[in-house]
Amino acid sequence: MQPRPTDRSLIFARLQTNENDGIGWLGGGGYDFLGLLDPKWYFPHEYESSFATAWGLYYQNPKDPNAEQPSAEAKKQMDRGRLRLVDLR
């Protein structure tokens, strides 16, 4: 992965189509409740996750054409994360 500044709209377009390796962003990082309320920096649970976007798409909808089946370990994390996300809602 080669870091480079990119326009925000392009970042999100690439996230939705799984054309990214990962993103870095300022803010959050565990010093506030952001990591608990929106765990996209640590857990791929949607298309805006900062890494493993295809796994996040799988978490939302395994039939999504851009989704990718995660590894067994990642699926375990998803099962645990699903419980936590439900508890927070």
MODELLER restraints for C-alpha pairs under 7 A, 6 or more apart:
rsr = mdl.restraints
at = mdl.atoms
rsr.add(forms.Gaussian(group=physical.xy_distance, feature=features.Distance(at['CA:1:A'], at['CA:21:A']), mean=6.50, stdev=0.5))
rsr.add(forms.Gaussian(group=physical.xy_distance, feature=features.Distance(at['CA:12:A'], at['CA:48:A']), mean=6.92, stdev=0.5))
rsr.add(forms.Gaussian(group=physical.xy_distance, feature=features.Distance(at['CA:14:A'], at['CA:20:A']), mean=5.96, stdev=0.5))
rsr.add(forms.Gaussian(group=physical.xy_distance, feature=features.Distance(at['CA:15:A'], at['CA:47:A']), mean=5.85, stdev=0.5))
rsr.add(forms.Gaussian(group=physical.xy_distance, feature=features.Distance(at['CA:15:A'], at['CA:48:A']), mean=6.16, stdev=0.5))
rsr.add(forms.Gaussian(group=physical.xy_distance, feature=features.Distance(at['CA:15:A'], at['CA:53:A']), mean=6.30, stdev=0.5))
rsr.add(forms.Gaussian(group=physical.xy_distance, feature=features.Distance(at['CA:16:A'], at['CA:47:A']), mean=5.48, stdev=0.5))
rsr.add(forms.Gaussian(group=physical.xy_distance, feature=features.Distance(at['CA:17:A'], at['CA:66:A']), mean=6.16, stdev=0.5))
rsr.add(forms.Gaussian(group=physical.xy_distance, feature=features.Distance(at['CA:18:A'], at['CA:53:A']), mean=5.87, stdev=0.5))
rsr.add(forms.Gaussian(group=physical.xy_distance, feature=features.Distance(at['CA:18:A'], at['CA:54:A']), mean=5.81, stdev=0.5))
rsr.add(forms.Gaussian(group=physical.xy_distance, feature=features.Distance(at['CA:18:A'], at['CA:66:A']), mean=6.39, stdev=0.5))
rsr.add(forms.Gaussian(group=physical.xy_distance, feature=features.Distance(at['CA:21:A'], at['CA:51:A']), mean=6.42, stdev=0.5))
rsr.add(forms.Gaussian(group=physical.xy_distance, feature=features.Distance(at['CA:22:A'], at['CA:50:A']), mean=5.37, stdev=0.5))
rsr.add(forms.Gaussian(group=physical.xy_distance, feature=features.Distance(at['CA:22:A'], at['CA:51:A']), mean=4.38, stdev=0.5))
rsr.add(forms.Gaussian(group=physical.xy_distance, feature=features.Distance(at['CA:23:A'], at['CA:50:A']), mean=5.13, stdev=0.5))
rsr.add(forms.Gaussian(group=physical.xy_distance, feature=features.Distance(at['CA:23:A'], at['CA:51:A']), mean=6.67, stdev=0.5))
rsr.add(forms.Gaussian(group=physical.xy_distance, feature=features.Distance(at['CA:28:A'], at['CA:34:A']), mean=5.59, stdev=0.5))
rsr.add(forms.Gaussian(group=physical.xy_distance, feature=features.Distance(at['CA:28:A'], at['CA:35:A']), mean=6.43, stdev=0.5))
rsr.add(forms.Gaussian(group=physical.xy_distance, feature=features.Distance(at['CA:29:A'], at['CA:35:A']), mean=6.51, stdev=0.5))
rsr.add(forms.Gaussian(group=physical.xy_distance, feature=features.Distance(at['CA:40:A'], at['CA:48:A']), mean=6.84, stdev=0.5))
rsr.add(forms.Gaussian(group=physical.xy_distance, feature=features.Distance(at['CA:40:A'], at['CA:49:A']), mean=4.34, stdev=0.5))
rsr.add(forms.Gaussian(group=physical.xy_distance, feature=features.Distance(at['CA:40:A'], at['CA:50:A']), mean=6.07, stdev=0.5))
rsr.add(forms.Gaussian(group=physical.xy_distance, feature=features.Distance(at['CA:41:A'], at['CA:49:A']), mean=6.24, stdev=0.5))
rsr.add(forms.Gaussian(group=physical.xy_distance, feature=features.Distance(at['CA:41:A'], at['CA:50:A']), mean=5.46, stdev=0.5))
rsr.add(forms.Gaussian(group=physical.xy_distance, feature=features.Distance(at['CA:44:A'], at['CA:51:A']), mean=6.52, stdev=0.5))
rsr.add(forms.Gaussian(group=physical.xy_distance, feature=features.Distance(at['CA:44:A'], at['CA:52:A']), mean=5.91, stdev=0.5))
rsr.add(forms.Gaussian(group=physical.xy_distance, feature=features.Distance(at['CA:44:A'], at['CA:53:A']), mean=6.28, stdev=0.5))
rsr.add(forms.Gaussian(group=physical.xy_distance, feature=features.Distance(at['CA:44:A'], at['CA:55:A']), mean=6.10, stdev=0.5))
rsr.add(forms.Gaussian(group=physical.xy_distance, feature=features.Distance(at['CA:44:A'], at['CA:56:A']), mean=4.38, stdev=0.5))
rsr.add(forms.Gaussian(group=physical.xy_distance, feature=features.Distance(at['CA:45:A'], at['CA:56:A']), mean=4.11, stdev=0.5))
rsr.add(forms.Gaussian(group=physical.xy_distance, feature=features.Distance(at['CA:45:A'], at['CA:59:A']), mean=5.68, stdev=0.5))
rsr.add(forms.Gaussian(group=physical.xy_distance, feature=features.Distance(at['CA:45:A'], at['CA:60:A']), mean=6.80, stdev=0.5))
rsr.add(forms.Gaussian(group=physical.xy_distance, feature=features.Distance(at['CA:46:A'], at['CA:53:A']), mean=6.88, stdev=0.5))
rsr.add(forms.Gaussian(group=physical.xy_distance, feature=features.Distance(at['CA:46:A'], at['CA:56:A']), mean=4.20, stdev=0.5))
rsr.add(forms.Gaussian(group=physical.xy_distance, feature=features.Distance(at['CA:46:A'], at['CA:57:A']), mean=5.43, stdev=0.5))
rsr.add(forms.Gaussian(group=physical.xy_distance, feature=features.Distance(at['CA:46:A'], at['CA:59:A']), mean=6.94, stdev=0.5))
rsr.add(forms.Gaussian(group=physical.xy_distance, feature=features.Distance(at['CA:46:A'], at['CA:60:A']), mean=6.25, stdev=0.5))
rsr.add(forms.Gaussian(group=physical.xy_distance, feature=features.Distance(at['CA:47:A'], at['CA:53:A']), mean=5.37, stdev=0.5))
rsr.add(forms.Gaussian(group=physical.xy_distance, feature=features.Distance(at['CA:47:A'], at['CA:56:A']), mean=5.68, stdev=0.5))
rsr.add(forms.Gaussian(group=physical.xy_distance, feature=features.Distance(at['CA:47:A'], at['CA:57:A']), mean=5.60, stdev=0.5))
rsr.add(forms.Gaussian(group=physical.xy_distance, feature=features.Distance(at['CA:49:A'], at['CA:56:A']), mean=6.62, stdev=0.5))
rsr.add(forms.Gaussian(group=physical.xy_distance, feature=features.Distance(at['CA:54:A'], at['CA:66:A']), mean=6.07, stdev=0.5))
rsr.add(forms.Gaussian(group=physical.xy_distance, feature=features.Distance(at['CA:54:A'], at['CA:67:A']), mean=4.45, stdev=0.5))
rsr.add(forms.Gaussian(group=physical.xy_distance, feature=features.Distance(at['CA:54:A'], at['CA:68:A']), mean=4.97, stdev=0.5))
rsr.add(forms.Gaussian(group=physical.xy_distance, feature=features.Distance(at['CA:55:A'], at['CA:67:A']), mean=6.13, stdev=0.5))
rsr.add(forms.Gaussian(group=physical.xy_distance, feature=features.Distance(at['CA:55:A'], at['CA:68:A']), mean=5.46, stdev=0.5))
rsr.add(forms.Gaussian(group=physical.xy_distance, feature=features.Distance(at['CA:55:A'], at['CA:69:A']), mean=6.30, stdev=0.5))
rsr.add(forms.Gaussian(group=physical.xy_distance, feature=features.Distance(at['CA:55:A'], at['CA:70:A']), mean=5.54, stdev=0.5))
rsr.add(forms.Gaussian(group=physical.xy_distance, feature=features.Distance(at['CA:57:A'], at['CA:64:A']), mean=6.71, stdev=0.5))
rsr.add(forms.Gaussian(group=physical.xy_distance, feature=features.Distance(at['CA:57:A'], at['CA:67:A']), mean=4.92, stdev=0.5))
rsr.add(forms.Gaussian(group=physical.xy_distance, feature=features.Distance(at['CA:58:A'], at['CA:64:A']), mean=6.84, stdev=0.5))
rsr.add(forms.Gaussian(group=physical.xy_distance, feature=features.Distance(at['CA:58:A'], at['CA:67:A']), mean=4.68, stdev=0.5))
rsr.add(forms.Gaussian(group=physical.xy_distance, feature=features.Distance(at['CA:58:A'], at['CA:68:A']), mean=5.90, stdev=0.5))
rsr.add(forms.Gaussian(group=physical.xy_distance, feature=features.Distance(at['CA:58:A'], at['CA:69:A']), mean=6.28, stdev=0.5))
